[in-house]
Amino acid sequence: MEKTRIGVVGCGMISDIYLTNLTGRFGHAVQVMAVSDLSQDRAAAQAEKYHIPKVMSAQEMIDSPQIDILLNLTTPRVHFEICEKALLGGKHIYTEKPLSLSYAQGKRLLELAEKRGLYIGCATDTFLGAGLQTCRKLIDDGAIGKPLAATAFMMSHGWEGAHQNPDFYYLTGGGPMFDMGPYYISALVSLLGPAKEVAAMTSRGFETRTILCGPRKGQSIPVEVPTHITGTIRFETGAVATVITTFDVWETPLPFLEIYGTQGTIVGPDPNTYQGPVLLRSAVDPTPGQVSMANQYWENSRGLGLTEMALAIKRGEPARAGGRLGLHVLEIMEGFHRSGQDSRFISLESRCERPRAFIEENLI
């Protein structure tokens, strides 16, 4: 099979795991032809480390007939710019989360891709991993009956203790919802299907944050966005989910993800991972039992969604981590912020198909 040729834009920290997998585990299906970064030295270092043929600018990749798909690993503030340029230049694009900083921008990208017959994909792809696909199989097999409700909790005290330059996480486009929410919302949509409306209350626990590590230790940074969001989602099936994302909370024993059905409960894994464990509590046997994984992607499999999209293009099928899912997740997250600001329910405009299960597929 002819390999799909990839150009990577952005060589920051997240690029290592992508390049490890795309040049290794998924190297039979894709080939990284070039890398790009604002720092030529950083791009050159990644090219040497992963034996990538060329260092190019983003525009050179868009213009090159040797590149089929751009992988956009830039910061969220330039996701829209890079994606739009790629689509206008006739290239398929797969971007890190979120799709854009606003629903209006994301809608523009999806419309542009569909008008030009191009694919746009969006992380997260952790919902394709072993843990969440095991949850999906249990739901599809009727193990908990009809899903009625869910909870999803992303509880932490933010990034200033672990990141030397955490400014972005507290500026427009950041915050716990836009930073970590995509993992949790994508997981819920993949399990329960598309949503129809959302509501939320939001707060900002601290007006400033103090950097706790690195050369800027002790420096204060402003907080522009809500840092605690408590939201509810009503899905088209009638199921209701409670979602909390926060950078204002210390340690907590709350679960990451649970799905409640008429005949049982699924205790799911952290949606920010590909692994388990997954526990099942049924009406017949309330003792939690660990469930065997439904596919083999339990290790860090960044690049799985991109590789699946590359194969979907060849087959003429929709990509599972596709633009419609990314746009729907983006509207839900923006809806939470709008609801908290305006004190009202937000009806959703976007719709997406529930992504097809990923149980038997083998991309390795």
Buried (B, 14 or more C-beta within 10 A) or exposed (E): EEBBBBBBBBBBEEBBEBBBBBBEBBBEBBBBBBBBBBEEEBBBBBBEBBEBEBBBBBEBBBEBEEBBBBBBBBEBBBBBBBBBBBBEBEBBBBBBBBBBBBBEBBBBBBEBBBEBEBBBBBBBBBBBBBBBBBBBBBBEEEBBBEBBBBBBBBBBBBBBEEBEBBBBBBBEBBBBBBBBBBBBBBBBBBBBBBBBBBBBBBEBBBEEBEBBEEEBEEBEBEBBBBBBBBBBBBBBBEBBBBBBBBBBBEEEEEBBBBBBBEEBBBBBBBBBBBBBBBBBBBEEEEEBEEBEBBBBBBEBBBBBBBBBBBBBBEEEEBBBBBBBBBBBBBBBBBBBBBBBEEEEEBEBEBEBBBBEBBEEBEBB
